[in-house]
Amino acid sequence: MTRTADEIRDWLVARVSTLTGLPPAEVDPDAPLTRHGLDSVALIALVAEFERWLGRRFRENPLDQYPTITALAGFLAGQPGGPA
């Protein structure tokens, strides 16, 4: 199933909100995820959950190249801002 950038962004905002305790409105999709207080262990767990949700495995951590929610959502949806 192909997800839109909006669906991916909304899912990531919701998960970061749950993991950090921040209200969803305070999760800045244009800020690096580490700025929300997620450490490397939390980021790896987030990517693992994300893989299950998308039904897709990554060879490398996509957050290394796309460290913000907006950049990652655009890349995965094949929109400008990331290669398809």
Helices and strands as residue ranges (DSSP letters): H 5-20, G 24-26, G 33-36, H 40-54, G 62-64, H 69-77
